[in-house]
């Protein structure tokens, strides 16, 4: 199965990780050795040709190998579940359906900028997490309404969009100094 996927996919992925996020930095040398030319998998995909996209569960700095910079994307549930949770709560979803999760994944994939795609990133930069959560939540709300599991459907007035409504429900933390 994996070799078929590698043959048919222009940019096969490689996920580092054993669930131990504190060891991600220790795995970077292994990723670098892959990038330096070790054949990856039975399909003969070579990382030194810039084909394989690498992702980790925590933030790992970009690496420069043979003059090319390789970005290692952060891959964990922080890109999907905050938006799904926000959507489910504000739309009062009676269930979270597979279609809602699929639309969340599609929305996430559309959050990559042209530069992030050129860098070979798998996901948007963590710095854009609030924007990503907004896009994901909006897509999930739309799907919940379409699939008939929304207990609440917002009434949109004066050219407002569903995204405007979702944005108005987002929490913005504000921390007050306890000691001056």
Secondary structure, DSSP 8 states (H G I E B T S, - for coil): -HHHHHHH-TT-EEE--SS-GGGHHHHHHHHHHHHTT-EETTTTEEGGGT--EEEESS----EEETTEEE--EE-SGGGTHHHHHHHHHHTTBSS--HHHHHHHHHHHHTT--HHHHHTT-SS--GGGHHHHHHHHHHHHHHHHHHTT-BS------TT--HHHHHHHT--------S--
